[in-house]
Amino acid sequence: MPVRDALTVDLDEAKTEPVKKKGTIKYVKPRQSPGKQVGTAAFLAIIVCFFIIAMVLNPRKVEEGMALELHPEKPSYEKNQTINISVVLVNKGTSTRVFTLPTPQDYKLTIHSDSGQIVSEYAPTMSAVQSTITVKAGERVTLDSFSWNQTVRTFNGTDEVYTQVPSGTYTVKASFIGDLTVTAEKKISIF
């Protein structure tokens, strides 16, 4: 609405009031009702409660009593030696556990350089086969033994090229792929 002589336009409530001094435009801020403030606070409280309830009813599964261990044959290797690492799921609890696996592979493993770059990776295929694994109380189940030839795969345009990684410390990270979250890390050295 345009401003006219002796009137101002309240843009929030579209009300007009006489101008106290001729030629000056005055903005009139509407009064906020206490109900509006209470309503906003109540809305925010409901949202916070919703998120808290959602987290309690659907927590991220980190299993107590379960552990994943990585066992390299030794802590350090010479260049060009194959590194074999056993991936072991351990039930430290007091009851037998049965886990559903979305793929035939039961773990994911990555090897990282000192700079954090992934130099080798083992990930499950996207097969539709679902399976289960049972781990009795106190039992240690070797999921697999991963072999790494200390190379990193790159592409030179059309072909894959495997290059020896440099000497240094590498971090092996693994995670169990079943219906729980269990991870492990282990450092190895190449000299």
Secondary structure, DSSP 8 states (H G I E B T S, - for coil): ----TTEEE-TTT--EEE-SSTT----------HHHHHHHHHHHHHHHHHHHHHHHHS-----TTEEEEEEESSSEE-TT--EEEEEEEEE-SSS-EEEEESSS--EEEEEE-TTS-EEEEE--------EEEEE-TT-EEEEEEEEE-SEEEEESSSSEEEEE--SEEEEEEEEE-SSS--EEEEEEEE-
